[in-house]
Amino acid sequence: MREAAFDGDRGESISLAIVDNDAITLYALRKLIENTPTLTILWTSETGQEALTHCKNKHLPDVLLVDMALSDMPGTMLCRQLRATGPTPSILAFTSYPLDMYAADAAQAGVQGIITKNDFMTLAKAVRSVHEDGVFPYTSQEDVIFETAEAAYDRISSMPSDPAATLTLSEITALNLTARGMSSKEVAKQMGVKPATVRTYTMRARSKLGTTTLGEALVKWQRAKHV
């Protein structure tokens, strides 16, 4: 990550929270942001589920930074779930991959902008932009337009609820491991549970996703991850 000086003497204080499954990135971001007087970190999380818990407990920052490649759920799914509940916090997506890979999906998920991980100067500018102006414009693709948090909330909250959003972490993990071609025994060993428990997880997932077979559930889950 390239360090750059940020003028922390101008503007109001902005509270942040960061969701990233890379502990090294979290540590680096925390150290960089702690040296910026007008930016404060409320909390960090390595999983989407933990971030959801923070937000449900009203530990809401002004701006939430979300990595698009989380381990327990797609970053876009986390963003959509949060945005469906209200217009706060503003959400800024970030990734180490080319931005065009995630920009359109992030916009659809209710995010206010997207940036690369490796430029702190852009990060600081984007945080202030989504906080003060509502969005951080994306100019690489003309058809990708980020909405304000309020506009995104109005759009997403008026849509039918997403069944995939009701899956638990255990159900998501069982589906993800099964999608890799693992057997119930292999998934059970990986998760530290009995095979019967894995079958319970996948059965519940099938029910929540409205499917009759595990194969159908896996297809629907894979589609939901990219919506």
Kinemage of the C-alpha trace (Angstrom):
@kinemage 1
@onewidth
@group {chain A} dominant
@subgroup {mainchain}
@vectorlist {calphas} color= white
{ca met a 1} P 0.000 0.000 0.000
{ca arg a 2} L 1.459 3.345 -1.047
{ca glu a 3} L 1.504 5.895 1.764
{ca ala a 4} L 0.664 9.505 1.044
{ca ala a 5} L 0.138 12.527 3.210
{ca phe a 6} L -3.462 13.501 3.744
{ca asp a 7} L -4.478 16.947 4.918
{ca gly a 8} L -6.172 16.028 8.159
{ca asp a 9} L -6.506 19.612 9.353
{ca arg a 10} L -9.403 20.375 7.042
{ca gly a 11} L -12.989 19.177 7.320
{ca glu a 12} L -15.046 17.507 10.017
{ca ser a 13} L -14.107 14.238 11.679
{ca ile a 14} L -15.280 11.084 9.891
{ca ser a 15} L -15.717 7.729 11.612
{ca leu a 16} L -14.791 4.579 9.707
{ca ala a 17} L -15.175 0.833 9.966
{ca ile a 18} L -13.260 -1.638 7.812
{ca val a 19} L -14.216 -5.127 6.626
{ca asp a 20} L -11.369 -7.139 5.115
{ca asn a 21} L -10.377 -10.782 5.573
{ca asp a 22} L -6.710 -9.879 5.117
{ca ala a 23} L -5.300 -9.185 8.584
{ca ile a 24} L -2.208 -7.502 7.147
{ca thr a 25} L -4.315 -5.062 5.130
{ca leu a 26} L -6.445 -4.308 8.180
{ca tyr a 27} L -3.335 -3.584 10.249
{ca ala a 28} L -1.835 -1.337 7.559
{ca leu a 29} L -5.054 0.612 7.073
{ca arg a 30} L -5.510 1.073 10.804
{ca lys a 31} L -1.991 2.454 11.216
{ca leu a 32} L -2.368 4.818 8.270
{ca ile a 33} L -5.777 6.077 9.323
{ca glu a 34} L -4.768 6.509 12.962
{ca asn a 35} L -2.223 9.076 11.743
{ca thr a 36} L -4.941 11.137 10.066
{ca pro a 37} L -6.492 13.559 12.618
{ca thr a 38} L -9.921 13.796 10.969
{ca leu a 39} L -10.388 10.030 10.462
{ca thr a 40} L -11.201 7.662 13.314
{ca ile a 41} L -11.793 3.903 13.264
{ca leu a 42} L -14.776 2.553 15.200
{ca trp a 43} L -14.076 -1.107 14.498
{ca thr a 44} L -12.582 -3.574 12.047
{ca ser a 45} L -13.807 -7.008 11.010
{ca glu a 46} L -12.428 -9.911 9.014
{ca thr a 47} L -15.868 -11.340 8.112
{ca gly a 48} L -19.104 -10.088 6.662
{ca gln a 49} L -21.148 -11.745 9.405
{ca glu a 50} L -19.221 -9.939 12.117
{ca ala a 51} L -19.718 -6.651 10.278
{ca leu a 52} L -23.465 -7.297 10.087
{ca thr a 53} L -23.520 -7.902 13.835
{ca his a 54} L -21.730 -4.615 14.500
{ca cys a 55} L -24.209 -2.734 12.337
{ca lys a 56} L -27.251 -4.486 13.832
{ca asn a 57} L -25.983 -3.398 17.242
{ca lys a 58} L -25.991 0.192 15.961
{ca his a 59} L -22.208 0.491 15.857
{ca leu a 60} L -22.562 2.487 12.660
{ca pro a 61} L -19.647 4.476 11.227
{ca asp a 62} L -20.029 7.406 8.868
{ca val a 63} L -18.302 5.383 6.145
{ca leu a 64} L -17.869 1.608 5.904
{ca leu a 65} L -14.956 0.262 3.848
{ca val a 66} L -15.737 -3.191 2.416
{ca asp a 67} L -13.357 -5.521 0.620
{ca met a 68} L -15.110 -7.141 -2.339
{ca ala a 69} L -13.436 -10.534 -1.767
{ca leu a 70} L -14.421 -11.621 1.747
{ca ser a 71} L -14.048 -15.204 2.928
{ca asp a 72} L -17.533 -15.879 4.299
{ca met a 73} L -19.679 -14.023 1.778
{ca pro a 74} L -19.248 -11.835 -1.296
{ca gly a 75} L -18.590 -8.213 -0.435
{ca thr a 76} L -21.500 -7.244 -2.674
{ca met a 77} L -23.846 -9.419 -0.622
{ca leu a 78} L -22.768 -7.712 2.592
{ca cys a 79} L -23.275 -4.296 1.003
{ca arg a 80} L -26.729 -5.175 -0.329
{ca gln a 81} L -27.860 -6.548 3.029
{ca leu a 82} L -26.688 -3.435 4.836
{ca arg a 83} L -28.163 -1.068 2.281
{ca ala a 84} L -31.541 -2.816 2.432
{ca thr a 85} L -31.784 -1.844 6.109
{ca gly a 86} L -31.186 1.882 5.741
{ca pro a 87} L -29.213 4.745 4.186
{ca thr a 88} L -26.427 4.604 6.775
{ca pro a 89} L -23.564 4.064 6.716
{ca ser a 90} L -22.191 5.240 3.401
{ca ile a 91} L -20.293 2.338 1.842
{ca leu a 92} L -17.000 2.494 -0.027
{ca ala a 93} L -15.869 -0.704 -1.746
{ca phe a 94} L -12.208 -1.486 -2.185
{ca thr a 95} L -10.267 -4.263 -3.875
{ca ser a 96} L -6.816 -5.381 -4.934
{ca tyr a 97} L -8.235 -6.559 -8.260
{ca pro a 98} L -8.958 -4.405 -11.337
{ca leu a 99} L -11.843 -2.096 -10.436
{ca asp a 100} L -13.846 -3.037 -13.534
{ca met a 101} L -14.264 -6.547 -12.087
{ca tyr a 102} L -16.480 -5.254 -9.275
{ca ala a 103} L -17.631 -1.734 -10.125
{ca ala a 104} L -20.976 -2.584 -11.746
{ca asp a 105} L -21.915 -5.188 -9.126
{ca ala a 106} L -20.894 -2.846 -6.311
{ca ala a 107} L -23.077 -0.061 -7.698
{ca gln a 108} L -26.038 -2.423 -7.924
{ca ala a 109} L -25.410 -3.512 -4.326
{ca gly a 110} L -25.868 0.039 -3.040
{ca val a 111} L -22.244 1.111 -2.709
{ca gln a 112} L -21.258 4.791 -3.064
{ca gly a 113} L -17.893 4.259 -4.760
{ca ile a 114} L -15.043 1.849 -5.370
{ca ile a 115} L -11.271 2.244 -5.114
{ca thr a 116} L -8.110 0.188 -5.216
{ca lys a 117} L -6.407 -0.850 -1.979
{ca asn a 118} L -2.928 0.313 -2.847
{ca asp a 119} L -3.310 4.092 -2.819
{ca phe a 120} L -3.996 5.732 0.542
{ca met a 121} L -4.291 9.188 -0.990
{ca thr a 122} L -7.207 8.017 -3.120
{ca leu a 123} L -8.714 6.241 -0.106
{ca ala a 124} L -8.724 9.389 2.003
{ca lys a 125} L -10.153 11.454 -0.869
{ca ala a 126} L -12.852 8.868 -1.569
{ca val a 127} L -13.870 8.599 2.091
{ca arg a 128} L -14.382 12.342 2.304
{ca ser a 129} L -16.171 12.390 -1.058
{ca val a 130} L -18.807 9.796 -0.120
{ca his a 131} L -19.257 11.431 3.279
{ca glu a 132} L -19.593 15.014 2.063
{ca asp a 133} L -20.812 14.685 -1.547
{ca gly a 134} L -22.694 11.392 -1.356
{ca val a 135} L -20.678 9.460 -3.947
{ca phe a 136} L -17.167 8.955 -5.273
{ca pro a 137} L -17.646 9.118 -9.074
{ca tyr a 138} L -16.381 6.262 -11.220
{ca thr a 139} L -15.199 7.343 -14.649
{ca ser a 140} L -13.728 4.157 -16.123
{ca gln a 141} L -17.089 2.820 -17.296
{ca glu a 142} L -19.780 5.240 -18.450
{ca asp a 143} L -22.605 2.841 -17.638
{ca val a 144} L -21.521 2.424 -13.992
{ca ile a 145} L -23.162 5.096 -11.868
{ca phe a 146} L -22.929 5.074 -8.099
{ca glu a 147} L -25.951 6.374 -6.192
{ca thr a 148} L -26.095 8.229 -2.927
{ca ala a 149} L -26.835 6.042 0.087
{ca glu a 150} L -30.357 7.444 0.264
{ca ala a 151} L -31.119 6.717 -3.402
{ca ala a 152} L -29.621 3.230 -3.160
{ca tyr a 153} L -31.663 2.488 -0.034
{ca asp a 154} L -34.884 3.604 -1.736
{ca arg a 155} L -34.150 1.365 -4.722
{ca ile a 156} L -33.026 -1.752 -2.862
{ca ser a 157} L -35.600 -1.576 -0.070
{ca ser a 158} L -38.394 -1.545 -2.650
{ca met a 159} L -37.165 -4.810 -4.197
{ca pro a 160} L -38.287 -8.284 -3.090
{ca ser a 161} L -36.173 -9.615 -0.232
{ca asp a 162} L -33.194 -11.766 -1.170
{ca pro a 163} L -33.534 -15.347 0.194
{ca ala a 164} L -29.741 -15.722 0.161
{ca ala a 165} L -29.509 -12.942 2.740
{ca thr a 166} L -31.122 -15.260 5.328
{ca leu a 167} L -28.406 -17.916 5.123
{ca thr a 168} L -26.281 -18.359 8.229
{ca leu a 169} L -22.486 -18.464 8.179
{ca ser a 170} L -22.543 -22.244 8.695
{ca glu a 171} L -24.976 -22.726 5.810
{ca ile a 172} L -22.885 -20.485 3.549
{ca thr a 173} L -19.701 -22.336 4.483
{ca ala a 174} L -21.312 -25.721 3.785
{ca leu a 175} L -22.501 -24.534 0.371
{ca asn a 176} L -19.142 -23.007 -0.533
{ca leu a 177} L -17.203 -26.143 0.406
{ca thr a 178} L -19.693 -28.399 -1.365
{ca ala a 179} L -19.376 -26.230 -4.468
{ca arg a 180} L -15.655 -27.045 -4.458
{ca gly a 181} L -16.537 -30.708 -4.947
{ca met a 182} L -16.128 -31.841 -1.334
{ca ser a 183} L -18.207 -34.694 0.046
{ca ser a 184} L -20.293 -34.339 3.211
{ca lys a 185} L -17.557 -36.103 5.161
{ca glu a 186} L -14.887 -33.772 3.786
{ca val a 187} L -17.001 -30.693 4.503
{ca ala a 188} L -17.685 -31.981 8.025
{ca lys a 189} L -13.973 -32.448 8.671
{ca gln a 190} L -13.220 -28.963 7.362
{ca met a 191} L -15.938 -27.398 9.525
{ca gly a 192} L -15.262 -29.527 12.603
{ca val a 193} L -18.762 -30.988 12.743
{ca lys a 194} L -20.453 -34.319 11.970
{ca pro a 195} L -21.596 -35.203 8.419
{ca ala a 196} L -25.188 -35.214 9.647
{ca thr a 197} L -24.758 -31.604 10.740
{ca val a 198} L -23.483 -30.679 7.284
{ca arg a 199} L -26.568 -32.289 5.752
{ca thr a 200} L -28.710 -30.243 8.125
{ca tyr a 201} L -26.960 -27.060 7.000
{ca thr a 202} L -27.446 -27.825 3.319
{ca met a 203} L -31.060 -28.903 3.878
{ca arg a 204} L -31.817 -25.599 5.585
{ca ala a 205} L -30.059 -23.748 2.780
{ca arg a 206} L -32.154 -25.573 0.176
{ca ser a 207} L -35.307 -24.617 2.036
{ca lys a 208} L -34.329 -20.954 2.385
{ca leu a 209} L -33.321 -20.706 -1.273
{ca gly a 210} L -36.569 -22.340 -2.372
{ca thr a 211} L -34.935 -25.316 -4.086
{ca thr a 212} L -35.603 -29.038 -3.900
{ca thr a 213} L -32.139 -30.406 -4.602
{ca leu a 214} L -28.643 -29.542 -3.425
{ca gly a 215} L -27.552 -29.007 -7.013
{ca glu a 216} L -30.269 -26.408 -7.543
{ca ala a 217} L -29.310 -24.727 -4.270
{ca leu a 218} L -25.669 -24.509 -5.343
{ca val a 219} L -26.637 -22.943 -8.672
{ca lys a 220} L -28.917 -20.424 -6.988
{ca trp a 221} L -26.272 -19.607 -4.377
{ca gln a 222} L -23.610 -19.041 -7.040
{ca arg a 223} L -25.959 -16.702 -8.885
{ca ala a 224} L -26.785 -14.814 -5.681
{ca lys a 225} L -23.081 -14.269 -5.028
{ca his a 226} L -22.766 -12.356 -8.278
{ca val a 227} L -25.951 -10.270 -8.121
